[in-house]
Amino acid sequence: MKIFQDFADLLPGILQAVNDSCYQDDDSVLESLVEIADTVPKYLGPYLEDTLQLSLKLCGDSRLSNLQRQLALEIIVTLSETATPMLKKHTNIIAQAVPHILAMMVDLQDDEDWVNADEMEEDDFDSNAVAAESALDRLACGLGGKLVLPMTKEHIMQMLQSPDWKYRHAGLMALSAIGEGCHQQMESILDETVNSVLLFLQDPHPRVRAAACTTLGQMATDFSPNFQKKFHETVIAALLRTMENQGNQRVQSHAASALIIFIEDCPKTLLVLYLDSMVRNLHSILVIKLQELIRNGTKLALEQLVTTIASVADTIEEKFVPYYDIFMPSLKHIVELAVQKELKLLKGKTIECISHVGLAVGKEKFMQDASNVMQLLLKTQSDLNNMEDDDPQTSYMVSAWARMCKILGSDFQQYLPLVIEPLIKTASAKPDVALLDTQDVENMSDDDGWQFVNLGDQQSFGIKTSGLEAKATACQMLVYYAKELREGFVEYTEQVVKLMVPLLKFYFHDNVRVAAAESMPFLLECARTRGPEYLAQMWQFICDPLIKAIGTEPDTDVLSEIMNSFAKSIEVMGDGCLLDEHLEELGEILKAKLEGHFKNQELRQVKRREENYDQQVEMSLQDEDECDVYILTKVSDILHSLFSTYKEKILPWFEQLLPLIVNLICSSRPWPDRQWGLCIFDDIIEHCSPTSYKYVEYFRWPMLLNMRDNNPEVRQAAAYGLGVMAQFGGDDYRSLCSEAVPLLVKVIKCANSKTKKNVIATENCISAVGKILRFKPNCVNVDEVLPHWLSWLPLHEDKEEAIQTLSFLCDLIESNHPVVLGPNNSNLPKIISIIAEGKINETINYEDPCAKRLANVVRQVQTSEELWLECISQLDEEQQEALQELLNFA
């Protein structure tokens, strides 16, 4: 703050220099002001009104260049993101900025070639229209709809009524831009807004029709899934009509793109209502567009159309089977036809579509074309091996091969040698790097695909980024094949392990490191199929670098993946997989992570007491806190893997971390700390009992007291711990289980216990009571509590706890427990409804032994016709169908 005060007197001069330099064709000072607004917005505070007025003036001056006007607007927009509370005090400036933004969005060129173009050009981010649209989007997100919508709504309505197509186009794009930021406020006017936009699908100007399609697509994203649920009937029909209009393939392409977005978040149950008419419309359009491709070579609308078909198949899955035979011949024909260079993208998208369709209909239906399709893919793959690295087909091919692997399963193994070589080649590619003089950097085009970091002394370090994305994708596909094929991938395990392990330190691209980490447990699963000695060799190569990566990885998201991978790898390898030196290093790393967690919390509290603390700072601190908590969850995952594999043998090693874990569950700690601290003790009780009892003094009272916590996540962790005490804890925990029952019952009986927020915690409490009744019956009056427990069933949300309660219910029924069955079997209708609900909620898995036991209970009841009729008379149609399905399969 002191440095701001020292330089405060310079600001008026800086603003004057910005103004003067702009009229001397110098953008550099204005760019510097943008940087100040981005990095130190508080510095502008004393002269914020002057800064905003200057920005407004420059933005509206048509004598200045487009870039200068955009930079001036960027100052206002950046401050809306970096200094929101400050800017909200200057609503007059924002209100004046809106007309300037909308005027810039009208700055469009009449382009006669637009209608006939066969390529979808990328947005020109240097144009006023595109820059202003982005600015309006960011302004709405930064300041919120409560402020922005009233300032924009009337302007937009006037623009939509203009006889000039440019204004109508800009009005629609403005609606598209503000949707995300004004989401809440626009909900109440969504009906009239959508109905208004739909009218513009029939506008006389094709670019306005295209803008209407774009706006509908953006609304389908911003307001999903309610948008799809509310407007499916009108929007699907309108977009299909627009796609059928053969007058302009650019508009058709935009309509197809909007339909793709709409379908992505459309519930399957709604989409099937229009399925037959939609699919047949899409097929008729496909036939016409295929003919146009053959006759004229036009492809733009066809590219979007095949993606639309893929999206439909992806959403409706097996319901696409009846339509498979009408689409697949045309799709294969497109792949065969698309041999010219300009048709690469079409070919790639069609291959992607075929793989989506195959995945939707399943192996049995797809097998009739599998051989033919695989030959087409192999031919394309062969061609790709001789093409440029940035060929647009490459990414589509990689994903298509992965889907084919999923469809064909073990039958895919025969094709793996042909796919794996180019993948490993791409994944192994070394990035192009260079050390260049500043002048050389300036002479390079943005299109060259290089990124540079200034090193000072007139030098910059550069890396060519164009190949990095392909490398990351290839690494991800290797992960996928290892995961899906297991023993079918074992031949390549060693080669891929030796490729992936060094990539844990590939700091040029985060997703490469993520894929490298993610691959480790799957590669170990593959290695295990070749025997314990081979598995041990692979683990020896993996273990040390993986542990070191936990200690050195700088990115939180990547670190979480590395920690998750290590935890899964421990579970694959099992007891004794870590050497003493590995455990020592791991202990030091986890200790440092936990100590850093507490230190970061202290630093955030210090920042909250500083003079410059405000809402913006708080938002940033909350983001930091979320990152820290996420890493804490991964520490918990690693400890879970160690407790579940090593059991009580790991406890002496764990004791170096014990004071830190105890600190997590102190009453003064934030609730996420208490939640995850309790989870760690839950794991100790579950996997390390009865030895776990020696730590009871640390967690006894926190476990009981946190049953009353306001946060359901904390109550859930406490309830789960009390349940596993009963199940695994041994006799030492009897008194603690007795104390727990009244607390658990109180939570269950709370008025709001079944709300969406609380239900998971409540179901864990119900399950915990059941476990105490089942495993520690001497701790409680079973006959008194059982009727209450039965009345709380079924559990709907927590599937794992639900199946445990059903298993206990089977025990009670099979033993003819009189309290559960009730006088004269009066409780059986309730029990049968519980079983039916378990099937409806997908709690009952046919592979689980409990499913057969529950089905036998139903069959036993069926032996008494009168009793069975009484039971099913109290069930609705869905419950009766669920019972029948259970009986058919279990």
MARPAKOL-629594 format. One record per residue (C-alpha): chain; residue in one letter; x, y, z. Coordinates in steps of 0.5 Angstrom, whole numbers, plus 500, padded with zeros to 3 digits. Example, Ala and Ser with C-alpha at 12.3 -4.5 7.8 and 13.67 -1.06 7.14 Angstrom:
BEGIN
- A_A_525_491_516
- A_S_527_498_514
//
This chain:
BEGIN
- A_M_500_500_500
- A_K_506_505_502
- A_I_508_504_494
- A_F_502_506_492
- A_Q_502_513_496
- A_D_509_514_494
- A_F_507_514_486
- A_A_500_517_487
- A_D_502_524_485
- A_L_505_521_478
- A_L_498_519_476
- A_P_495_525_473
- A_G_501_526_469
- A_I_500_519_467
- A_L_493_520_465
- A_Q_495_526_461
- A_A_501_522_457
- A_V_496_517_455
- A_N_491_522_452
- A_D_497_526_449
- A_S_500_519_446
- A_C_494_517_443
- A_Y_493_523_438
- A_Q_500_522_436
- A_D_499_514_434
- A_D_503_511_440
- A_D_499_506_443
- A_S_505_504_448
- A_V_502_508_454
- A_L_495_506_454
- A_E_497_499_454
- A_S_501_500_460
- A_L_495_503_463
- A_V_491_497_461
- A_E_497_493_465
- A_I_496_497_471
- A_A_488_496_471
- A_D_490_489_471
- A_T_495_488_476
- A_V_495_494_481
- A_P_488_497_480
- A_K_488_500_487
- A_Y_493_505_485
- A_L_488_508_480
- A_G_483_509_486
- A_P_484_516_488
- A_Y_483_518_480
- A_L_479_513_478
- A_E_473_518_476
- A_D_479_521_472
- A_T_481_514_469
- A_L_474_512_467
- A_Q_472_519_464
- A_L_479_519_460
- A_S_477_511_458
- A_L_470_513_456
- A_K_473_519_452
- A_L_478_515_448
- A_C_473_509_447
- A_G_468_514_443
- A_D_473_518_439
- A_S_472_515_432
- A_R_478_519_430
- A_L_483_514_434
- A_S_485_507_431
- A_N_480_501_432
- A_L_486_498_437
- A_Q_486_505_441
- A_R_479_505_442
- A_Q_479_497_444
- A_L_485_499_449
- A_A_481_504_452
- A_L_475_500_453
- A_E_479_494_456
- A_I_481_499_462
- A_I_474_499_464
- A_V_472_492_463
- A_T_479_490_466
- A_L_477_494_472
- A_S_470_491_472
- A_E_474_484_473
- A_T_480_486_478
- A_A_476_492_482
- A_T_469_490_482
- A_P_467_494_488
- A_M_471_500_486
- A_L_467_500_479
- A_K_460_499_482
- A_K_461_506_485
- A_H_461_509_478
- A_T_455_507_475
- A_N_454_513_471
- A_I_461_511_467
- A_I_458_504_466
- A_A_452_507_463
- A_Q_455_511_458
- A_A_460_506_456
- A_V_454_501_454
- A_P_452_505_448
- A_H_459_505_446
- A_I_460_498_446
- A_L_454_497_442
- A_A_456_502_437
- A_M_462_498_436
- A_M_459_492_435
- A_V_455_495_429
- A_D_462_496_426
- A_L_461_490_421
- A_Q_463_490_414
- A_D_458_488_408
- A_D_461_482_405
- A_E_458_479_399
- A_D_463_473_400
- A_W_460_471_406
- A_V_454_467_404
- A_N_458_463_399
- A_A_464_462_403
- A_D_465_454_404
- A_E_470_455_410
- A_M_468_457_417
- A_E_472_463_419
- A_E_475_464_426
- A_D_473_471_429
- A_D_477_477_428
- A_F_479_479_435
- A_D_482_485_432
- A_S_475_488_429
- A_N_471_492_433
- A_A_465_488_433
- A_V_468_482_436
- A_A_472_486_441
- A_A_466_489_444
- A_E_462_483_444
- A_S_467_480_448
- A_A_468_486_453
- A_L_460_486_454
- A_D_461_479_456
- A_R_466_480_461
- A_L_463_487_463
- A_A_456_483_465
- A_C_460_477_468
- A_G_464_482_472
- A_L_459_487_475
- A_G_453_482_475
- A_G_446_482_471
- A_K_443_487_477
- A_L_447_492_474
- A_V_448_491_467
- A_L_441_488_465
- A_P_438_495_466
- A_M_443_498_462
- A_T_443_494_456
- A_K_436_492_455
- A_E_433_498_452
- A_H_438_499_448
- A_I_438_492_445
- A_M_431_492_444
- A_Q_431_498_440
- A_M_437_495_436
- A_L_433_489_434
- A_Q_427_493_431
- A_S_432_497_427
- A_P_431_496_419
- A_D_439_496_418
- A_W_441_489_419
- A_K_448_491_422
- A_Y_444_493_428
- A_R_439_487_429
- A_H_445_483_428
- A_A_449_487_434
- A_G_443_486_438
- A_L_442_479_438
- A_M_450_478_439
- A_A_449_483_445
- A_L_443_478_448
- A_S_448_472_447
- A_A_454_476_450
- A_I_450_478_457
- A_G_447_471_458
- A_E_452_468_463
- A_G_453_475_467
- A_C_446_476_467
- A_H_443_469_468
- A_Q_439_470_474
- A_Q_436_477_472
- A_M_434_474_465
- A_E_431_468_468
- A_S_424_472_469
- A_I_424_475_462
- A_L_427_468_458
- A_D_420_467_455
- A_E_419_473_451
- A_T_427_473_450
- A_V_427_467_447
- A_N_420_468_443
- A_S_423_474_440
- A_V_430_471_438
- A_L_426_465_434
- A_L_423_470_430
- A_F_430_472_427
- A_L_431_465_424
- A_Q_426_468_419
- A_D_430_475_418
- A_P_431_477_411
- A_H_438_478_412
- A_P_442_471_412
- A_R_447_474_417
- A_V_442_476_422
- A_R_439_469_421
- A_A_446_466_423
- A_A_446_471_429
- A_A_440_468_432
- A_C_442_461_431
- A_T_449_463_435
- A_T_444_467_440
- A_L_440_460_441
- A_G_446_456_442
- A_Q_449_461_447
- A_M_443_461_451
- A_A_442_453_451
- A_T_449_454_455
- A_D_448_459_459
- A_F_441_457_462
- A_S_442_449_461
- A_P_438_445_463
- A_N_432_449_464
- A_F_433_452_457
- A_Q_432_445_454
- A_K_426_443_459
- A_K_422_449_457
- A_F_424_451_450
- A_H_425_444_447
- A_E_419_444_443
- A_T_420_450_439
- A_V_427_451_439
- A_I_428_444_436
- A_A_423_445_431
- A_A_426_452_429
- A_L_433_450_428
- A_L_431_444_424
- A_R_427_448_419
- A_T_433_453_419
- A_M_437_447_417
- A_E_432_444_412
- A_N_433_451_408
- A_Q_437_450_403
- A_G_438_457_401
- A_N_444_458_405
- A_Q_449_453_407
- A_R_453_458_412
- A_V_446_459_416
- A_Q_445_452_416
- A_S_452_451_419
- A_H_450_456_424
- A_A_443_452_426
- A_A_447_445_426
- A_S_452_448_431
- A_A_446_451_435
- A_L_443_444_435
- A_I_449_441_437
- A_I_450_445_443
- A_F_442_444_445
- A_I_443_437_445
- A_E_449_436_449
- A_D_445_438_455
- A_C_438_436_453
- A_P_435_430_458
- A_K_435_424_454
- A_T_427_423_456
- A_L_426_430_452
- A_L_430_428_446
- A_V_426_422_445
- A_L_420_425_444
- A_Y_422_428_437
- A_L_427_423_435
- A_D_423_420_429
- A_S_422_426_426
- A_M_429_429_428
- A_V_433_423_425
- A_R_429_423_419
- A_N_430_430_418
- A_L_437_430_419
- A_H_438_424_414
- A_S_434_428_409
- A_I_439_434_410
- A_L_445_429_410
- A_V_443_426_403
- A_I_442_433_400
- A_K_449_435_403
- A_L_452_429_400
- A_Q_450_430_393
- A_E_452_437_394
- A_L_459_435_396
- A_I_459_430_390
- A_R_457_435_385
- A_N_460_442_388
- A_G_465_440_393
- A_T_461_444_398
- A_K_462_442_405
- A_L_461_447_410
- A_A_454_445_412
- A_L_456_438_412
- A_E_461_438_417
- A_Q_457_441_422
- A_L_451_436_420
- A_V_455_430_422
- A_T_457_433_428
- A_T_450_434_430
- A_I_448_427_428
- A_A_454_425_433
- A_S_451_429_438
- A_V_444_426_437
- A_A_447_419_438
- A_D_451_420_444
- A_T_445_423_447
- A_I_440_418_446
- A_E_445_412_446
- A_E_441_405_445
- A_K_435_408_442
- A_F_439_410_436
- A_V_439_403_434
- A_P_433_403_429
- A_Y_436_409_425
- A_Y_443_406_425
- A_D_442_403_418
- A_I_440_409_414
- A_F_446_413_417
- A_M_452_409_417
- A_P_452_408_409
- A_S_452_415_408
- A_L_457_416_413
- A_K_462_411_410
- A_H_461_414_403
- A_I_463_421_406
- A_V_470_418_409
- A_E_471_414_402
- A_L_470_421_398
- A_A_474_426_402
- A_V_481_425_400
- A_Q_482_432_398
- A_K_486_436_402
- A_E_481_441_403
- A_L_476_435_406
- A_K_481_433_411
- A_L_476_437_417
- A_L_470_433_414
- A_K_473_427_414
- A_G_476_427_421
- A_K_469_430_423
- A_T_465_424_420
- A_I_470_419_423
- A_E_469_422_429
- A_C_461_421_428
- A_I_462_414_426
- A_S_465_412_432
- A_H_460_416_436
- A_V_454_412_433
- A_G_458_405_434
- A_L_459_407_441
- A_A_451_409_442
- A_V_449_403_439
- A_G_453_398_442
- A_K_458_392_439
- A_E_453_387_437
- A_K_449_392_432
- A_F_456_395_430
- A_M_459_389_428
- A_Q_456_388_422
- A_D_460_394_419
- A_A_466_394_424
- A_S_471_391_419
- A_N_469_395_414
- A_V_470_401_418
- A_M_476_399_421
- A_Q_479_398_414
- A_L_477_406_413
- A_L_481_408_419
- A_L_487_404_418
- A_K_487_407_411
- A_T_486_414_414
- A_Q_492_412_419
- A_S_496_410_414
- A_D_495_417_410
- A_L_496_421_416
- A_N_503_418_418
- A_N_505_421_412
- A_M_502_428_413
- A_E_504_434_417
- A_D_503_434_425
- A_D_498_439_425
- A_D_493_435_420
- A_P_486_437_423
- A_Q_484_429_422
- A_T_489_427_427
- A_S_485_429_434
- A_Y_479_426_431
- A_M_483_420_429
- A_V_486_419_436
- A_S_479_420_439
- A_A_476_415_434
- A_W_481_410_436
- A_A_479_410_443
- A_R_472_409_442
- A_M_473_403_437
- A_C_477_400_443
- A_K_471_401_448
- A_I_466_398_443
- A_L_470_392_441
- A_G_474_391_447
- A_S_478_385_447
- A_D_477_385_439
- A_F_481_391_438
- A_Q_487_388_441
- A_Q_489_386_433
- A_Y_489_393_431
- A_L_493_396_437
- A_P_500_395_433
- A_L_498_399_428
- A_V_495_405_432
- A_I_500_405_438
- A_E_506_407_434
- A_P_504_413_431
- A_L_501_415_438
- A_I_508_413_442
- A_K_512_417_436
- A_T_507_423_438
- A_A_507_422_445
- A_S_515_422_445
- A_A_516_428_441
- A_K_521_433_444
- A_P_518_441_444
- A_D_522_446_439
- A_V_525_451_444
- A_A_529_457_442
- A_L_533_463_445
- A_L_532_469_440
- A_D_534_476_440
- A_T_528_481_442
- A_Q_528_483_434
- A_D_527_476_432
- A_V_521_475_436
- A_E_518_481_434
- A_N_519_479_426
- A_M_515_472_428
- A_S_508_472_426
- A_D_503_470_431
- A_D_501_464_426
- A_D_508_461_427
- A_G_505_457_434
- A_W_511_460_438
- A_Q_510_463_445
- A_F_516_467_448
- A_V_518_469_455
- A_N_522_475_456
- A_L_529_474_460
- A_G_531_481_460
- A_D_538_483_456
- A_Q_534_483_450
- A_Q_533_476_449
- A_S_527_471_450
- A_F_526_464_451
- A_G_521_461_446
- A_I_517_454_445
- A_K_513_452_439
- A_T_506_450_442
- A_S_503_447_436
- A_G_505_440_438
- A_L_504_440_445
- A_E_497_439_445
- A_A_498_433_440
- A_K_503_431_445
- A_A_498_431_451
- A_T_492_428_447
- A_A_497_422_445
- A_C_499_421_452
- A_Q_492_421_454
- A_M_490_416_449
- A_L_496_411_452
- A_V_492_412_458
- A_Y_486_410_455
- A_Y_488_404_452
- A_A_492_401_458
- A_K_486_402_462
- A_E_481_399_457
- A_L_485_393_455
- A_R_489_391_461
- A_E_492_385_459
- A_G_492_386_452
- A_F_496_392_453
- A_V_502_389_457
- A_E_506_388_451
- A_Y_507_396_451
- A_T_507_397_458
- A_E_515_397_459
- A_Q_516_402_453
- A_V_510_406_456
- A_V_512_406_463
- A_K_519_409_461
- A_L_516_414_456
- A_M_511_417_462
- A_V_515_417_468
- A_P_520_422_465
- A_L_514_426_463
- A_L_512_427_470
- A_K_517_433_470
- A_F_515_436_463
- A_Y_513_443_465
- A_F_512_446_458
- A_H_504_443_458
- A_D_500_441_465
- A_N_496_436_461
- A_V_502_432_459
- A_R_504_431_466
- A_V_497_430_468
- A_A_496_424_463
- A_A_503_421_465
- A_A_501_421_473
- A_E_494_418_471
- A_S_497_412_467
- A_M_501_410_473
- A_P_496_405_476
- A_F_493_403_470
- A_L_500_401_467
- A_L_501_397_474
- A_E_495_393_473
- A_C_497_391_466
- A_A_504_389_468
- A_R_500_385_474
- A_T_498_380_468
- A_R_505_378_467
- A_G_506_376_474
- A_P_509_379_481
- A_E_516_379_478
- A_Y_515_384_472
- A_L_510_388_476
- A_A_515_389_482
- A_Q_520_391_476
- A_M_515_397_473
- A_W_514_399_480
- A_Q_521_400_482
- A_F_522_404_476
- A_I_515_408_478
- A_C_515_409_485
- A_D_521_414_487
- A_P_520_419_481
- A_L_512_419_483
- A_I_514_421_490
- A_K_518_426_488
- A_A_513_429_484
- A_I_509_430_490
- A_G_514_434_493
- A_T_516_438_487
- A_E_510_439_483
- A_P_508_447_482
- A_D_501_447_480
- A_T_495_445_484
- A_D_491_441_479
- A_V_497_437_477
- A_L_499_436_484
- A_S_492_433_486
- A_E_492_428_480
- A_I_499_426_482
- A_M_497_425_489
- A_N_491_421_486
- A_S_495_417_482
- A_F_500_415_488
- A_A_494_413_492
- A_K_491_408_487
- A_S_498_405_485
- A_I_499_404_493
- A_E_492_400_492
- A_V_494_396_486
- A_M_501_394_489
- A_G_499_392_496
- A_D_502_391_503
- A_G_509_392_503
- A_C_510_396_497
- A_L_514_402_499
- A_L_521_401_502
- A_D_523_405_508
- A_E_527_410_504
- A_H_520_411_500
- A_L_516_412_507
- A_E_521_417_510
- A_E_521_421_504
- A_L_513_421_503
- A_G_512_422_511
- A_E_517_429_510
- A_I_513_431_504
- A_L_506_430_507
- A_K_508_433_513
- A_A_510_439_509
- A_K_504_439_505
- A_L_500_439_512
- A_E_504_445_515
- A_G_504_449_509
- A_H_496_448_509
- A_F_496_451_516
- A_K_501_456_515
- A_N_497_459_509
- A_Q_491_459_513
- A_E_495_464_518
- A_L_497_468_512
- A_R_490_469_509
- A_Q_488_471_516
- A_V_493_476_516
- A_K_491_479_509
- A_R_484_480_512
- A_R_487_485_517
- A_E_491_489_512
- A_E_488_496_510
- A_N_487_494_503
- A_Y_483_488_504
- A_D_476_488_500
- A_Q_471_484_497
- A_Q_476_482_491
- A_V_481_480_496
- A_E_477_476_499
- A_M_475_472_493
- A_S_482_471_491
- A_L_483_468_498
- A_Q_477_464_498
- A_D_480_461_491
- A_E_487_460_495
- A_D_483_456_501
- A_E_479_452_496
- A_C_486_450_493
- A_D_489_448_499
- A_V_483_444_501
- A_Y_483_440_495
- A_I_490_438_496
- A_L_488_436_503
- A_T_483_431_500
- A_K_489_428_497
- A_V_493_427_503
- A_S_487_424_506
- A_D_487_419_499
- A_I_494_417_500
- A_L_493_416_508
- A_H_487_412_506
- A_S_491_408_501
- A_L_496_406_506
- A_F_491_404_512
- A_S_487_400_507
- A_T_493_396_505
- A_Y_498_396_510
- A_K_493_396_516
- A_E_496_397_523
- A_K_503_396_521
- A_I_503_403_518
- A_L_501_406_525
- A_P_508_407_527
- A_W_510_411_521
- A_F_503_415_521
- A_E_505_418_528
- A_Q_510_423_525
- A_L_503_426_522
- A_L_499_425_528
- A_P_499_432_532
- A_L_498_435_525
- A_I_492_431_524
- A_V_489_432_531
- A_N_490_439_530
- A_L_485_439_524
- A_I_480_437_528
- A_C_480_442_533
- A_S_474_446_534
- A_S_477_452_532
- A_R_479_450_525
- A_P_475_451_519
- A_W_470_446_517
- A_P_473_443_511
- A_D_479_441_516
- A_R_475_438_521
- A_Q_471_434_516
- A_W_478_431_513
- A_G_481_430_519
- A_L_475_426_522
- A_C_475_422_515
- A_I_483_420_516
- A_F_481_418_523
- A_D_475_414_520
- A_D_480_410_516
- A_I_484_409_522
- A_I_478_406_525
- A_E_476_402_519
- A_H_482_399_517
- A_C_487_399_523
- A_S_482_396_529
- A_P_483_394_534
- A_T_489_398_535
- A_S_486_404_533
- A_Y_483_405_540
- A_K_490_407_543
- A_Y_488_414_539
- A_V_481_414_542
- A_E_483_420_546
- A_Y_484_424_540
- A_F_478_423_536
- A_R_473_421_542
- A_W_470_428_543
- A_P_471_431_536
- A_M_467_425_533
- A_L_461_426_538
- A_L_461_434_538
- A_N_461_434_531
- A_M_455_430_530
- A_R_452_437_532
- A_D_456_441_527
- A_N_452_446_522
- A_N_456_443_516
- A_P_453_437_514
- A_E_460_434_511
- A_V_462_434_518
- A_R_456_431_521
- A_Q_457_426_515
- A_A_464_424_517
- A_A_463_424_524
- A_A_457_419_523
- A_Y_461_415_518
- A_G_466_414_524
- A_L_461_412_529
- A_G_459_407_524
- A_V_465_404_523
- A_M_467_404_530
- A_A_461_399_531
- A_Q_463_395_525
- A_F_470_394_526
- A_G_472_397_532
- A_G_472_391_537
- A_D_469_391_544
- A_D_473_397_547
- A_Y_469_402_543
- A_R_462_399_546
- A_S_461_405_551
- A_L_463_410_545
- A_C_457_407_541
- A_S_452_407_547
- A_E_454_415_547
- A_A_453_416_540
- A_V_446_413_539
- A_P_442_419_542
- A_L_446_424_538
- A_L_445_420_531
- A_V_437_419_533
- A_K_437_427_534
- A_V_440_428_527
- A_I_436_424_524
- A_K_429_426_527
- A_C_431_434_526
- A_A_426_437_522
- A_N_430_439_516
- A_S_434_432_516
- A_K_432_430_509
- A_T_433_436_505
- A_K_438_436_499
- A_K_443_439_503
- A_N_443_435_509
- A_V_440_428_506
- A_I_447_425_505
- A_A_449_426_513
- A_T_443_424_515
- A_E_443_417_511
- A_N_450_416_514
- A_C_447_417_521
- A_I_441_412_519
- A_S_447_407_517
- A_A_451_408_523
- A_V_445_406_528
- A_G_444_400_523
- A_K_451_398_524
- A_I_451_399_532
- A_L_444_395_532
- A_R_448_389_528
- A_F_455_389_530
- A_K_454_392_538
- A_P_447_390_540
- A_N_449_390_547
- A_C_450_397_547
- A_V_443_399_545
- A_N_436_396_547
- A_V_435_393_540
- A_D_428_392_540
- A_E_426_399_542
- A_V_431_402_536
- A_L_429_397_531
- A_P_422_400_529
- A_H_425_407_528
- A_W_431_405_524
- A_L_426_401_519
- A_S_421_407_519
- A_W_427_411_516
- A_L_429_407_511
- A_P_430_406_505
- A_L_436_410_504
- A_H_436_414_497
- A_E_443_418_496
- A_D_449_414_499
- A_K_449_408_495
- A_E_454_405_499
- A_E_451_406_506
- A_A_444_404_503
- A_I_446_397_501
- A_Q_449_396_508
- A_T_442_397_511
- A_L_439_393_506
- A_S_444_387_507
- A_F_442_388_515
- A_L_435_388_513
- A_C_436_381_510
- A_D_439_379_516
- A_L_433_381_520
- A_I_428_378_515
- A_E_432_371_514
- A_S_432_370_522
- A_N_425_372_522
- A_H_426_378_527
- A_P_419_379_530
- A_V_420_386_531
- A_V_422_387_524
- A_L_416_383_521
- A_G_411_386_526
- A_P_405_383_529
- A_N_402_378_524
- A_N_407_380_519
- A_S_404_387_518
- A_N_411_390_517
- A_L_412_386_510
- A_P_408_391_506
- A_K_413_397_508
- A_I_419_392_507
- A_I_417_390_500
- A_S_416_398_498
- A_I_424_399_501
- A_I_426_393_496
- A_A_422_396_491
- A_E_425_403_492
- A_G_432_400_492
- A_K_431_397_485
- A_I_429_404_483
- A_N_434_408_486
- A_E_440_403_483
- A_T_442_401_490
- A_I_441_394_488
- A_N_447_391_484
- A_Y_445_384_481
- A_E_453_382_482
- A_D_452_384_489
- A_P_450_378_493
- A_C_445_382_497
- A_A_441_382_491
- A_K_439_375_491
- A_R_437_375_498
- A_L_432_381_497
- A_A_429_377_491
- A_N_428_371_495
- A_V_425_375_501
- A_V_420_377_495
- A_R_419_370_493
- A_Q_418_368_500
- A_V_412_373_501
- A_Q_409_371_494
- A_T_408_364_497
- A_S_402_367_501
- A_E_397_370_495
- A_E_393_374_500
- A_L_400_377_503
- A_W_403_378_497
- A_L_396_382_494
- A_E_396_386_500
- A_C_404_388_499
- A_I_403_390_492
- A_S_396_394_493
- A_Q_401_399_496
- A_L_406_400_491
- A_D_405_404_485
- A_E_406_402_478
- A_E_414_404_478
- A_Q_415_400_484
- A_Q_411_394_481
- A_E_416_394_475
- A_A_422_394_479
- A_L_420_388_483
- A_Q_419_384_477
- A_E_426_386_474
- A_L_429_384_480
- A_L_426_377_480
- A_N_428_376_473
- A_F_435_378_474
- A_A_437_376_481
//
